[in-house]
Amino acid sequence: MKVFSPRVGAKVLLKVENQTNGGISFEKEVLTTVANAWEELTFDYSTINTANSYQKIVLIFDLGAMGDGSANYTFLFDDIKLN
């Protein structure tokens, strides 16, 4: 997934969930490594339970931090790919 982050070290959580049972989910979190530029982040889903069905994608930027609406808390994302 491509991400534009205002700072280095921002947490990006990518979670997939079952459409009818939110208890069926899988998530991975990675940190950004560049500021004010696009970068490609990779989330290792090699251990996901493929017997389950996932229809939802949830993205959470800086989980646990209270944003203030400023440029320092504005994130962009694009080009989510499954390989």
N, C-alpha and C positions, 0 to 999 in steps of 0.2 A: 504494500500500500504506500502511495506517496503521501507525505505529510509536510506541511509548512508550519514550522514551530517558531515562536518568538524567542526561544531560548534553548540552550543545551541542557539535557538532563530532564526534560519534561516527560512524564509518564504517559504512555499511550496503551490503553487496554482494548484488546479486540476480543469480543465474546460472541459466541454463537449459542442460540437457544432453540429448543423445541417450541413449536408454535402454540401448543396447548398445555404444555407442562414446563413451566419455568425452572423446575428442579433439574431438568435434563439440559445441561449446558456444558460448555468448555470455554476456557479463557486463557489468554497469554498476555503478558505485559512486557513492553520493551521501552527503552529510553531513547529520546532523540539525541543526536550527536552533533547537530549543527544548528545555528540560529539564523533566522530570517532568510532561509533558503529552503528549497524543496529537497527532500531526501527520501530514499526508498527504505522503508522499514520491513523487516521480515519477521513473521510470527511462526514459530515452529509448532505445527499442529500434528506432528508425527505420532503423538501418543493419544490422539482423540479416539473415543469409542465409536467406530464406524458402524456399529450395530444400531446406534441411535440415529434419529432423524433430526436435522437442524434446519429451520426455515428463517430464523431471525438473526440479524447482525446487530450487535450493540457496540458502539464506540464510546469510550470514556477517556477524556483527556485530563490529566492531572487529578486522578481520583484522590479524594481526601483534601484537596486544596479548595479554598473558597475563592472563586474568580471575582473580579471586580468590573468586568466589561471593558477593561482597557486593552490596548494593543498587546500587552504582556500576557493576556489570557485569550487571545484570538488565535485559533488553530484552523488550518484548512486541510482537507484530505481529498484524494482523487485516486483513480485507477486501482481499485481493490481487485487483486487477481488471486485465483486459486491455482496452484501448480501441483 
